[in-house]
């Protein structure tokens, strides 16, 4: 068992090292994009399925509540949290539209819409990001594997360099935490 634990931790370190080596400029770009959006009065919409839905909620909680710093709340919504909306849209229009319909209702030009997908191929995330672009939002993908079909709908794609879903998810939450830290330090320590 100790050998397997060591192997899992080594795989985690390897992915985090690759993120540092290959993705640092993109992480900074994401933080800057959010700083600019909140400074201009825009909001953040975040979505994902399964574990990525949990990451979307976690991200929004850090933005609306706080990460490390006592500060004013910032406007953000996780599109995976309202079961009445999800089930109504899923039932009436199909699951592929559960996020798109919410983007149609909530997104405005200048907002940022983030889609989280470990495969990069979640149709409901892709459809929502496509609409977000059409209405003038900036689109960001937190993706895995090769970025999948979602990468084409993103103004900024952060693709965790791994094919292993748990490592991709660990990479995503690490990126989210770094972005939240940079955001707070930039917006609230001037």
Secondary structure, 3 states (H helix, E strand, C coil): CHHHHHHHHHHHHHHHHHHHHHHHHHHHHHHHHHHHHHHCCCCEEEEECCHHHHHHHHHHHHHHCCCCCCCCCCCEEECCCCHHHHHHHHHHHCHHHHHHHHHHHHCCCCCEEEEEECCCCCHHHHHHHHHHHHCCCEEEEEECCCCCHHHHHCCEEEECCCCCHHHHHHHHHHHHHHHHHHHHHHHHCC
